[in-house]
Amino acid sequence: MNRKEMENVKNLLKTASMSIAQLASSLDHYVQDDDDPASKKLFEDQVREAEKLSGDIDDIILKLALGTNPF
């Protein structure tokens, strides 16, 4: 991989890490107060975002496994 591709991977991993941290925080609030609709909605929204990011990462892994450039 060239420098730009490595930078793209680094940025994707940073985004994934932040998404996981946000999801964990939201889950913590949801578990503490599962009757709060705002906490539930925030958690559900962050789960959807994490699922999209997971799909993006899976696509990159598949392209790398096939020996193609994911960027």
LINVENFEN-V999548 format. One record per pair of residues at least 6 apart in sequence whose ideal C-beta (glycine too) atoms are under 6 Angstrom apart, sorted by the first residue. I is the first residue (numbers start at 0). GAP is how many residues later the second one is. If there is no record, write none. Layout:
I_GAP, I_GAP
//
This chain:
4_66, 7_63, 15_37, 18_31, 18_34, 21_24, 22_23, 22_27, 25_16, 25_17, 25_20, 28_10, 29_9, 29_13, 32_6, 59_10, 62_7, 63_6
//
